[in-house]
Amino acid sequence: MTSDVRAVVFDLDGTLFDHAGAAARAVDDFLGELGVGPSDALRDAWAEAEERHFERWRRGEVDFAEQRRARLVEVLPLAGLRPRHDPYELDALFGRYLVAYRAAWRPFAGSAALLQEIRDSGRAIAVLTNGTEEQQRDKLVTTGLGDLVDVVCTSEGIGVAKPDRRAFERVADDLGVPTEACLMVGDDPERDVAGARAAGMRAVLVDPARDGGAAVRSSVLSVLRGESGTVRR
């Protein structure tokens, strides 16, 4: 038995791409250049500040550069550093972090193989991500996933972010299939799974960082084979 899924929509960060791992390595390298040793507390503080200030940007409370500066102003004092609150200096510092972050970009093991398997089944593939157009597309190209994806929708590019149902409707429209013929795969229960469900999509919640690529593949392919008990609706 096979399902009636005609397209699979993937989240990017935390689903196909190991953002948390790349960010943790980048924080260590960035702070190391500033004379600060690696620290779990600093990695955690950076991740928490990133999530909170990035959400402020998504809500339109600050611009993109401002949320980046806010992270530095908040976290660097925890490392014993006191940056001046000068936009140019802060932007230059964040540029050094970005160099380290980009050097650490990696897809999760099995991501490329899963995308290829889905393409070989005749289904279309999209990425729907709450991020900036330039950086998210660069991630796909740099990690070698870009050629395996038919449609890319970023929140910056389409003007709406998950879990807003309009984001899911837009990616389905770009794919040329109805939402009910799409399967959403993501690691966030609210933004990915609940948002997709509200728009009429099926959805699978995955955690490749915890469970590994084989578990993700099994969950997704079970739905595509029409097996019950896997779809989170």
N, C-alpha and C positions, 0 to 999 in steps of 0.2 A: 504494500500500500504506500502511496506517496501523497504528500500534502498538496494543497493548492497554492502554496507560497510561490510567488513569481519573482520576488526580489527580497534581498536581505540587506537590512540597514544596520550598520555598525556605528557605535560610539567609537571615538578614537582613543583619547587619553584614559588609561586604565583598562581598556578592552583589547585594542590591537597594539597599542603603543605603551611602553612602560614609562609613563611620565613620572611616577613616584620614584622609581629607581634612578632615572636620569637626573631628577631634581636633587635627590640626596647626594649623588656623586658630585653634582655641580656645586652644591653648597660647600662640600668638603674642599673641593679644589679652589673655589673662589675665596673662601675664608683662609685657606692655606696660603694663598698669595698675599693675604693681608697679615700673615703671621699668627693666625689662630688655628689651633689644632682641631681635628675632627671631634664631634660631640653629638651624641644622640639627642641631647636637649636642644641644641641649636638646629639640627635637622627638623625636629618636631616643631619648633617655634617657627621655622621658615615655612613649613608645609601649612601650618595653621594660619599664619598671616597671609600666605598666598591665597588660600581658599576664601578667607574672609574679605580681603581687599579685591580679589577678582570678582566676587559676587557684587561688590559695590559698583564695579565697572559695568557688569551685566545689567544692573538695575538703573544705570545711567546717573549715578550719584557723583562719579568722578570720571575723568578721562583716562585713557589707557596708560599714559605716562605717569599720571598722578598715583594710580594704584601701585605701580612699580616702585615709585619713590617712597610711598607709605610703607611698603614692606621693609625697605632698607632702614628707614628712620626707626622702625619698631624693633627690628631684629638685631641690627649691628650693635646697639648699646649692650645687648645681652652677651655679646662677644667681647665687651670691653672697648669697643670702638665708638667714636663720637663723630660721625660725619657732619659736615656743615649742611644746614638746610638750604642748600643752593641747588636749584634745579639742574644746572649744567653739570655740577659735580656729581650729583646723585645719578643722573642719566649716564654719565661716564662709568660710574661704579657698576650700575646695572648692566651696562654693555659688557663688562668683564665677566659678570655672572652668565650672561647669555652665551658667550663664547664657550664657557665650560659646559653649560647645559646642552648646547647643540652637539658638542663633541661626545656627549654621553647618550645621544639618542639611539634607542634600540627598539625594535618591535619585540613583542613577546614571542617566545619560541612557539612555533606552529602557526603564527598568524598568516604568513604568506601561503603556507600549504593549505590552510583552511579556505582562504579566499580563492585559490586556484581550484580547489575541489568544488566549490560552489559555482564558479564560472563554468567548469566542465559539465555541471549538471544543467546548464542552459539558463540559469537564473542571473538576473542583474544584481549588482552590488553597489551600495551607496555608503558614504560616511556622513553622519550627522553629528556635528561637534559644536559645543559652546566655546568657541575660540575665535581668534583672528584669522582672517583670510590668508594672509601671507605666511604666518608661522605654521598653521595647520597643514596647508598644502605643501610647505617645505618639508614638514615631517614625513608626509607620505612619500615624497620623491626621494628624500635622503635615506629612508629606511627600505626603499625598494618596493613599497606597497602601492605606489601611485598607479602603476600600469595595470593593477588588478582591480581597480575601482572605476565604475562607470560615472558616478555622480558624487560630487562633494558639496555639502551645504554647511557653511559655518554660520554661527549666530551673527557675526559681523556682516557677512555677505548677504544674508537673507533678512536681517533686521529683526529677528525674533529668536529667542533661545528656548531650549528644552527646560522645563516640561510643557511649555505652551503648545497646545495641540496644533497651532498653525505651523510650527516648525516641522512636525511630522507630516502634515498635509502638504507642505511645500516640497519636502524631499520625495514624497510619493508622486506628486505632480511632475517633478523633474524626471523621475524614473519612467513616467508614463503608465503607472499602474495604480489601481485603487488602494487605499490604505489597508483594507481588509486582506489584500493579497501580499502584504509586506510582513516580514518578521523583523523585529527590532532586537538587537543583541547589545547589551550594555552592562556596565558594572554598578550603576547607580539605581537603587530601587525607586526613587522618586522621579528624577529627571528622565531616566531611560524607560523603565518598565511602566510606572504609573502614567507618565506622559504619553507613551505609545498606546497604552490601553485606552486612555481617554479619547485618542484620535481614531480608534478602531483597529489598530494594529495588534497582532500577537507580539509577545515579547518573551525573551529569555534573559534571566539575570545570571551573569557570569562573574567569576573572580579569578582571572588567570594568574595574578600575583600569588594568590593563596593555593589554588587548585591545580595550576599548570595547564598547558595548552591542550593536552589530551582530554581533559575534562571539558574544556570549552568545546572542542570539536565534537565530543560525544553528545553534549547538550544540544548543539545547533543541528547536527545531522539527524538526531532523533526526531526533531520537529519536522525537518525536511522529508523524512521518511514517513511522516504521518503517524508516528507513535504517540500515544497519549501519555499524560503524566509529566510532561516536560515543559509545556508552555505555561508561562506565568501570566494569567489573565486577570 
